[in-house]
Each structure stands twice: as structure tokens, then as C-alpha cells.
Amino acid sequence: MMAHEGLRDGLPVAGYRPQSQQAIDTVNEFKDVEERLLRAIDLLRDDVDGEQYDQRWLAIARTTLEQGFMALNRAVFRPARIKLPGDAK
């Protein structure tokens, strides 16, 4: 659904705004890269090559990658702060 000319409605989540197709495509590209990296970590976690890896550091790597991509996606989508009941108008 289009919100404004050339923009798509934002997520139905407070603070998200309409997005351009370019922004959506950019985030989708980042999601693809993120998924490929997470699957590589999954292979190490599941010990598919017979090696033993430090599971603690794999968990840290996974969490850090997820946080990094979340920050990257937020940089593109730029969600806003929201008003709460009782805030000054």
C-alpha cells in the first residue's frame, strides 16, 4: 500500500514511517547478508566439519552480528521516538 507518492506505508509499529522502495531494497539486501552470516555461524555451532569451536564466542558473534544489522537497518529506516500517554503535547 502506498502512503505518499513513491513511499510505501511503514510497518504497523509505532514510530515507523513510510519508506522508499530504495530503503526497502537496501534493508532487504542487508537481511540477505545477515542470514548468510548467521547460517555460517550455525554450521560452526552444529560442528558440521568435525572441529570443536568455542560455543560462548559463537554466541557472542551471533548476538553482535544481530545487533550490528539491527543498527544498520535502523539507520536506513530511521524509526522515530513515540509519544506516551501523559506526554506534553
Backbone as CSV, one residue per row, in Angstrom:
resi,resn,N_x,N_y,N_z,CA_x,CA_y,CA_z,C_x,C_y,C_z
1,MET,0.843,-1.174,0.000,0.000,0.000,0.000,0.893,1.243,0.000
2,MET,0.541,2.202,-0.800,1.338,3.418,-0.913,0.804,4.473,0.055
3,ALA,1.719,5.098,0.774,1.350,6.145,1.723,1.385,7.503,1.039
4,HIS,2.501,7.820,0.432,2.713,9.061,-0.294,3.346,8.680,-1.619
5,GLU,3.359,9.575,-2.551,3.952,9.281,-3.853,5.361,8.727,-3.694
6,GLY,5.593,7.504,-4.167,6.919,6.909,-4.125,7.303,6.284,-2.791
7,LEU,6.423,6.350,-1.799,6.720,5.764,-0.489,5.729,4.659,-0.180
8,ARG,6.208,3.660,0.529,5.335,2.576,0.988,5.032,2.815,2.457
9,ASP,3.837,2.410,2.869,3.482,2.565,4.280,4.544,1.924,5.156
10,GLY,4.784,2.554,6.297,5.711,1.983,7.265,5.100,0.754,7.918
11,LEU,5.899,0.068,8.685,5.381,-1.065,9.437,4.263,-0.589,10.352
12,PRO,3.299,-1.458,10.647,2.238,-1.038,11.565,2.742,-1.077,13.018
13,VAL,3.862,-0.410,13.233,4.509,-0.343,14.532,4.722,1.136,14.841
14,ALA,4.420,1.531,16.068,4.582,2.930,16.447,6.011,3.392,16.164
15,GLY,6.134,4.557,15.574,7.444,5.140,15.311,7.973,4.904,13.910
16,TYR,7.425,3.930,13.197,7.898,3.673,11.838,7.138,4.545,10.854
17,ARG,7.826,4.993,9.827,7.272,5.930,8.861,7.270,5.289,7.484
18,PRO,6.589,5.895,6.513,6.627,5.372,5.144,8.068,5.313,4.628
19,GLN,8.349,4.308,3.794,9.703,4.071,3.293,9.730,4.073,1.769
20,SER,10.836,4.543,1.208,11.022,4.476,-0.243,11.360,3.042,-0.637
21,GLN,11.136,2.722,-1.895,11.493,1.382,-2.370,12.994,1.157,-2.251
22,GLN,13.780,2.206,-2.448,15.237,2.080,-2.320,15.620,1.682,-0.891
23,ALA,14.998,2.304,0.109,15.287,1.960,1.503,14.894,0.512,1.788
24,ILE,13.743,0.095,1.293,13.284,-1.287,1.485,14.247,-2.261,0.819
25,ASP,14.663,-1.963,-0.406,15.603,-2.833,-1.119,16.935,-2.910,-0.389
26,THR,17.398,-1.791,0.146,18.672,-1.761,0.870,18.602,-2.649,2.096
27,VAL,17.536,-2.514,2.871,17.393,-3.336,4.082,17.238,-4.807,3.710
28,ASN,16.529,-5.098,2.636,16.402,-6.492,2.206,17.756,-7.079,1.801
29,GLU,18.615,-6.273,1.193,19.969,-6.741,0.872,20.749,-7.029,2.151
30,PHE,20.626,-6.147,3.144,21.295,-6.373,4.426,20.771,-7.645,5.093
31,LYS,19.458,-7.879,5.003,18.874,-9.082,5.602,19.449,-10.339,4.948
32,ASP,19.686,-10.290,3.635,20.270,-11.426,2.918,21.693,-11.700,3.425
33,VAL,22.489,-10.645,3.535,23.867,-10.796,4.034,23.850,-11.332,5.466
34,GLU,22.982,-10.767,6.298,22.871,-11.215,7.696,22.541,-12.702,7.765
35,GLU,21.566,-13.139,6.973,21.154,-14.549,7.013,22.295,-15.473,6.594
36,ARG,23.062,-15.082,5.597,24.193,-15.906,5.157,25.242,-16.034,6.273
37,LEU,25.519,-14.928,6.964,26.484,-14.970,8.070,25.960,-15.803,9.235
38,LEU,24.684,-15.652,9.558,24.105,-16.433,10.654,24.122,-17.926,10.337
39,ARG,23.888,-18.277,9.089,23.946,-19.694,8.704,25.367,-20.236,8.798
40,ALA,26.349,-19.401,8.489,27.745,-19.834,8.647,28.045,-20.095,10.123
41,ILE,27.542,-19.239,10.998,27.726,-19.448,12.439,27.004,-20.724,12.876
42,ASP,25.807,-20.961,12.330,25.060,-22.176,12.667,25.864,-23.423,12.317
43,LEU,26.553,-23.403,11.176,27.366,-24.550,10.782,28.479,-24.808,11.794
44,LEU,29.107,-23.739,12.251,30.156,-23.896,13.268,29.567,-24.377,14.578
45,ARG,28.423,-23.838,14.945,27.756,-24.239,16.195,27.377,-25.717,16.153
46,ASP,26.929,-26.165,14.997,26.475,-27.552,14.854,27.614,-28.524,14.580
47,ASP,28.853,-28.005,14.553,30.042,-28.851,14.445,30.003,-29.746,13.199
48,VAL,29.655,-29.169,12.050,29.496,-29.969,10.832,30.815,-30.430,10.226
49,ASP,31.922,-29.796,10.589,33.200,-30.179,9.979,34.095,-30.982,10.919
50,GLY,33.538,-31.415,12.044,34.314,-32.230,12.968,35.208,-31.441,13.913
51,GLU,35.252,-30.141,13.753,36.043,-29.288,14.648,35.187,-28.883,15.835
52,GLN,35.854,-28.597,16.931,35.147,-28.064,18.089,35.445,-26.578,18.185
53,TYR,34.385,-25.798,18.283,34.523,-24.353,18.377,34.006,-23.890,19.727
54,ASP,34.514,-22.774,20.170,34.102,-22.210,21.441,32.676,-21.669,21.292
55,GLN,31.723,-22.373,21.895,30.311,-22.028,21.757,29.979,-20.659,22.354
56,ARG,30.681,-20.295,23.401,30.459,-18.983,24.014,30.779,-17.871,23.016
57,TRP,31.923,-17.990,22.334,32.306,-16.964,21.363,31.422,-16.996,20.126
58,LEU,30.944,-18.176,19.749,29.994,-18.231,18.630,28.701,-17.503,18.998
59,ALA,28.245,-17.667,20.240,27.037,-16.978,20.696,27.263,-15.466,20.720
60,ILE,28.440,-15.053,21.176,28.769,-13.623,21.181,28.803,-13.093,19.746
61,ALA,29.420,-13.854,18.844,29.485,-13.428,17.439,28.085,-13.284,16.857
62,ARG,27.225,-14.248,17.133,25.852,-14.206,16.618,25.123,-12.971,17.145
63,THR,25.186,-12.764,18.442,24.494,-11.626,19.052,25.030,-10.303,18.515
64,THR,26.338,-10.203,18.396,26.950,-8.968,17.912,26.558,-8.693,16.461
65,LEU,26.548,-9.724,15.634,26.103,-9.546,14.243,24.649,-9.103,14.190
66,GLU,23.805,-9.748,14.988,22.391,-9.376,15.002,22.222,-7.919,15.433
67,GLN,22.961,-7.504,16.446,22.888,-6.118,16.903,23.396,-5.158,15.822
68,GLY,24.478,-5.528,15.173,25.034,-4.681,14.124,24.068,-4.502,12.968
69,PHE,23.447,-5.580,12.527,22.494,-5.469,11.423,21.235,-4.729,11.847
70,MET,20.811,-4.899,13.095,19.663,-4.142,13.587,19.972,-2.644,13.542
71,ALA,21.181,-2.272,13.973,21.582,-0.862,13.943,21.648,-0.351,12.504
72,LEU,22.178,-1.171,11.613,22.273,-0.789,10.207,20.884,-0.566,9.604
73,ASN,19.964,-1.478,9.881,18.605,-1.351,9.357,17.889,-0.142,9.956
74,ARG,18.114,0.126,11.232,17.513,1.309,11.860,18.096,2.592,11.252
75,ALA,19.367,2.549,10.858,19.978,3.714,10.220,19.265,4.043,8.906
76,VAL,18.810,3.017,8.208,18.108,3.220,6.936,16.655,3.626,7.180
77,PHE,15.948,2.888,8.033,14.518,3.135,8.249,14.239,4.313,9.189
78,ARG,15.179,4.670,10.027,15.085,5.818,10.929,13.765,5.894,11.702
79,PRO,13.464,4.871,12.509,12.239,4.955,13.310,12.340,6.109,14.313
80,ALA,11.190,6.706,14.584,11.141,7.872,15.470,10.761,7.457,16.884
81,ARG,11.044,8.321,17.828,10.562,8.154,19.194,9.037,8.284,19.155
82,ILE,8.365,7.709,20.126,6.911,7.783,20.170,6.445,8.588,21.374
83,LYS,5.236,9.076,21.289,4.610,9.785,22.404,3.956,8.746,23.326
84,LEU,4.048,9.009,24.613,3.396,8.165,25.606,2.262,8.939,26.259
85,PRO,1.267,8.213,26.782,0.201,8.913,27.482,0.800,9.793,28.581
86,GLY,0.314,11.007,28.662,0.813,11.932,29.675,1.922,12.840,29.184
87,ASP,2.477,12.583,27.982,3.497,13.465,27.431,2.882,14.820,27.099
88,ALA,3.676,15.855,27.217,3.214,17.183,26.809,2.926,17.171,25.312
89,LYS,1.909,17.896,24.942,1.528,17.890,23.511,2.305,18.866,22.707
